[in-house]
Amino acid sequence: MHLALVSTYPPTKCGIANYSQNLVGALRAAGVKVTVLAEKLAGSADDGEILRCWSRRENWVAAIAEELRSLKPDLVHLQHEEAILGQDARLPALLAHIRAQGIASAVTLHSVYAGALGIPGIRYSGRGFQRALGGSADRIIVHQIDGCQDQLIAQGIPAEKISVIPHGTNMLSLKDKRAAREELGIAQDAALLLAIGFIHKKKGLHTLVRALPQVRTKVANAHLLVAGSFRERPWDILYNRELRARIAPAVREGSIDLREEFHSKDTMDTMLAAADVLALPYQQRYGSASGILHMALGAGVPVLCADGYKFAEAKRAWSGEHPSLFPPPEDPTAWASAISEVLGNPELRAELADKSRSLGQETSWARVAQQHIESFEAARAR
């Protein structure tokens, strides 16, 4: 099979880019020929397997269609995220063009929305856009049942057209915790809570900041390491200003360590090795999956997740035994209680680490690649 995959791609600093690189590697290892049609990036040259041929700020429908005419793949797989390819008539138009050439298509929806409001002639509602894709693509791929597959079925997309394939996981061998903390300059006796990734309101970092003083009344050596860059979209400016002001006193007194930059994979692996627990207090209400969660699963790191669609796979795996470890995303007191419980209980941390590794193995990239191949074959059969 010759697959053309349309996506952003490293060295672009983007979660979708990292996801696509991992998927491409796993598919190639499984024997699939993959040509990546990647977004243009200054200084990056085409190499035959990665063709940087489109830009979100230009007519990307025409650019991709032109490449496909000469490439003639068996199937086109598009990675969709609203911030990259929009939520309008362009992607359905591209899919119609692909179908007219006799080429099968699959779209991975990294986010699934329930919204019914759009701007006529400019922007579909979430529901309308997803229905349009359901009519234009041969296969729709989502990462979870809860909030993704069930939402699409409720919107009228046939269940037999949807594949549920989890976000993949790289199983990691991390360095020793003591060595990782020495490298990062973190005290060996700190009870270390980690928050990592892009920072914006929906990531809920402000909840952790508000919870930390309560945690420190029970775990005096609790320390929060915040690692990531602030997203700088116009609507983020006020939130970023308020959060920096809220964090500043704790940074000065040493209970919060803010490392504000886009970190390399090696640095993130070192931070995961140093951490006692990763906290994900995300407030995203729509269906999607978390690349940061899957990093932690592969590293065997205990994780505290917000109660919501974003972490439905983790909740299915272990919330029956520990419902309190999935606190409401905007409840600092519940988060303080959950964090204190995990930081103060080595046996619980060991149990959660085992659960992380187990779910990570179930969602390994090799397994995910095989599930994609099955989905592609179903798309081609249409």
N, C-alpha and C positions, 0 to 999 in steps of 0.2 A: 504494500500500500504506500502511495506517495501522499503525504499530508502537507498541506500549507497551513501554517498556524499564524494568525494575525494577532499581534499583541505589542505592547511596549516590551522592551527587553534590556537587560543589563548592558552597559553600565548605567542606564537610566535608574534613578533612585525612586523606586516604585514597588509596592508590594506585588502588583500584578506582574511586573517584569520578573521579579524573583520567582514567583509561582511558575511562570511560563518556562523559565530556564530549567527549573527542576523537572517539570513535566516533559519537556523536550528531551532532556538527558535520559529519563526513564523510558520514554517511548523508543528512542534510538537504541537503547540497550535491549529492548524487546524486539528489535528487528524492523521497526517502522522507519521509512525514509521521511525525514521532516525538513521542510524548508520554512524558515521563519520570515514572515513579512513584517518587519519591525518598524516602529516609528523612527523617523530620522533623528539622528543625534550628531551634533557637531563633532568632528574629529573621528567618527567611526566609519570605516569603509566596509563595503559589501565584501563578503568572502565566499559567495556561492551558496552557502547554507543559511546565511543571515542576510537578507536583502532589506536595507533601510530605505523604504520607498514611499512612506506617507507621513503626514503630519496632521495632528488634530486641528490645526489652525488653517489648513488648506483643504482642497477638494479631495479628501481621502477616499471617497467612493470611487472616483475615476482612477486615482493612482493605483488602488488595490486591484480594481477590475482589469486595468492594463497589464499588470504583472501576471494575473491569473490567466489571461489569454495566451501568454507565451509559456507559462509554467505547466498548465494543463494537469493539475493534481487530481487525485481520485476524490479527495474530500478537503473542504476548507473548514478549519476550526477557528472561531473567533472568540477572543476573551473580551467580555463586555463589562465595563464599569462606566457608570454615567459620567463621571468627571473626565473620561477619556474620549469615548465615542458618542456621548450625548444620549438623549432620550427623545429622538425625533424621527422623521421619516427616512433619514439617510441609511441607517442599517437595514431596515426592511427592504429598501430599494436595492442595496448591494446584494442581499440574499436572493432577491428576485432575479437579479442579473446572473448570479452564480447558478441558480436553478435553470435559467434559460440556456446556459452553456452545457447542461447535462452533468453538472458537478454536484455532489452531495455536500450538505453543510451541517455543521453543529455549532451551537452557541453556548458558551458557559456564561451563565448569569452569576456574577460574583455577589450581587445584591438583588434581592427580590422585594418589590414594594407593593403595598396594598393601596396606595393613594389613588383617588379618582379625579383629582383636579389637574388640568393641563391648560395650555394656552393654544387655542385653535390655530392651526396653520404654522405654529412655531414649535410647540413642545407637547408631546403626548403626556397624559397622566401615566403614572407607573403601571396601572392596570391596563390601560390602552396600549402602551408600548409593548408590554409582555404578551398581550394577545396578538399584536401584530407580528412579533417574532415567532410566536407559536404557529401562525399561519404561513410564515415565510421560510423558516428553517426546517430541516429534516429531523433535527434532534435538539432538545434543550437539556443542558446539563446544569444541575445545581448541586450544592454541597451537602444539604441536609434535608430531612423530611420536614421537620418543624419550621414553619415560617418560610419555607422555600417550595418544596414539592406540593405540600397541602395548599399553599396560597395560589400556586399556578393552576391547580386542579379546580379550586373554587372560582377562578377567573375564567374557566372554560377551556383550558388547554388539556387535551386528552392525556390521561395518565400514561398510556402506552408510548407517548412521544417524549416522555421525560425520563432522564437517567439521573439517579442520585449517586454521586461519586464524591466521597469526602475529600477535603483538602489533604494533600499528601504530607508525609512526615519523613524527614531525614533523621535516621537514628544516629546520635552523636556520642562520641567518646570524649568526655570533658576532662580537663585537667583537674588536679587535686584542689579541693576547696581552699586549703591553706595557701597553696601557690597562687591561685586566682586572686585571693584577697591581697596578698602581698603585691602582686602585679598592679592591682587597681588602687592600692593605698587605702584599703579598708581594714578597720580593726578586726583582729581575729575573733574577738569575743562579742562582736555585734550580732544581734538578732536581725538579720538583713532581709528587708522586704524590697522587692524589685518591681519597678514600673518601667516598661521599655516600649519604644515605638514613637511614631508621630504623635504630637500633642495637640489636641483640640477638644472642644467642649464635650463631644460625644464619647471621648475616651474616659471621661469621668475622673481625671486626676484630682480635681478639687475635692472629691469625696474622700480620697485617701488622705489628703492634706488635713482635712477637718477631722478625720478619724485618728490620726497619729497621736495627738496629745492624750486621747483616751487610752490608746494602746500602751503608751509609756507609763501610765499609772499602774499597769499590770506587768508589763515587760519593760523594765527600766532601760535596758540596753537596745531597745528597738530603734532601727535606723532605716530610713527610706532612701533608696537610690533611684533617682529619676534620670533615665537615659533616653534622649531623643530630641528631635528638633521640633520647634513650634511651627505648626502650619500657618502660613501667612496669607490666607485669602482675606479679602476685604472684610467679610463678616466675622473673621476670627480676631480682629485687632483688639476689640474691647475685652473679650474673654482673656486673651493672652496678657493684656496689661493687668487685669484684675488678678489673674493667677500668679503672675510674677510677684505682684505686691503681697499676695497672701503667703507665698513660699518664702519670701526674703527673710523674715525673722528666724524661721526654723533653719534656713541655710546658714545664717550668721551664728546661731548657737550650736549648730553641728548635728541636728537630728535629721536633716534632709541634705542629701548630696545631689545637686543638680548638675548634670553633664549634658549640656545643651548643644547637640550636634547630631548629624546623621552618622551612626556608628557602623563600622565594618562588621562583616559576619564574624570574624575572629574575635573582635572586641565583645560583640554580643554573646558569643559562646563563653568567653571568660566571665562575663557578668552573670550568666546563667549558672556557671560553675560556682561562683561566689555566693549566690543567693540561697537563703533558707526557704523562701516562698516567693512566687511570682503572683502579683495581683492584677486582675483585669476587671476594673469596675465600669466597663463600657455601658453607655446609655443608649446604644443603637437598638431601636425597636423593630427594625426590619430584618428580614432573613438574610443571613450571610454567614461566613465562617471567618476564623481568625488565624492568620499566618503566625502571629506571635504565640498563640496557644500551641500550635503544632511544633514550633521550635522548642517550647518547654516540654511537650510530650516526648520528643526525640531525645531531649537531654535528661529525661527522668527527673524533672524538677516538680515539686509540689505546686499546685496552682489553686488560687481562689478566683472563681469566676462570678460575674454578676448573673443574677437570675434573668434570663432573656433568651431570645432566639439565637443570638450570636454564639452561645455556648451550649446549645441544645445537645450536641453529641456528648460533651462531658457530663452534662446533667443526666442523660440517659445512662451513662456508664457508672456513675457513683453517687448520685444524689440520694438514692434510696437509703443508703447507709448514713449519709452526712448532709441532710437537707440544709442545715444552718451554714454550710460552706458555700452556698449560692445566695448571698445576701441581695436584697433589692439594690439596684444601682445607685440610688440617690439617698441612701440611709447610712450616714456616717456611723451611727451607733451600732447598727448591725454589722457593718464592716469592721469596726473596732473589736467587737466580740469575736468575729470569725478569725481575724488576724491574730488576736491574743491567744485564741484556742490553739491555732496551728503553731505559732512561734513558741508557745510554752509547752508543747507536747512532742518530744522527739519521736515517740512511737507513731503518732498520727502522721507526722511528716514522712516517716518511712513508708507508711501505708499509702499515702497519697503519691509518693514517688513511684511506688510499684504500679499504681493505677495509671499514672502518666505513661510509663514505659509500655504497659499493656495496650493502651489505646494507640500509642504511637506505632507499635508493631502492627496493629490491625489496619492502620492507615498509611503504611509505608508507601513510598513512591512506586516501588515495583508493583505492589498490588493495585494502586491507583491507575498505573499505566495499563494494566491488563483490563481493568474496568472500562477505561477509555476506549481501548481497542474494540471491546464488545459493543460499546455504544456507537462507535464509528461504523462498525459492520451493520448495525441496525439502521443507521442513517443511510448507508449505501443501498440497503435492501429496499428502501422506499422508492 
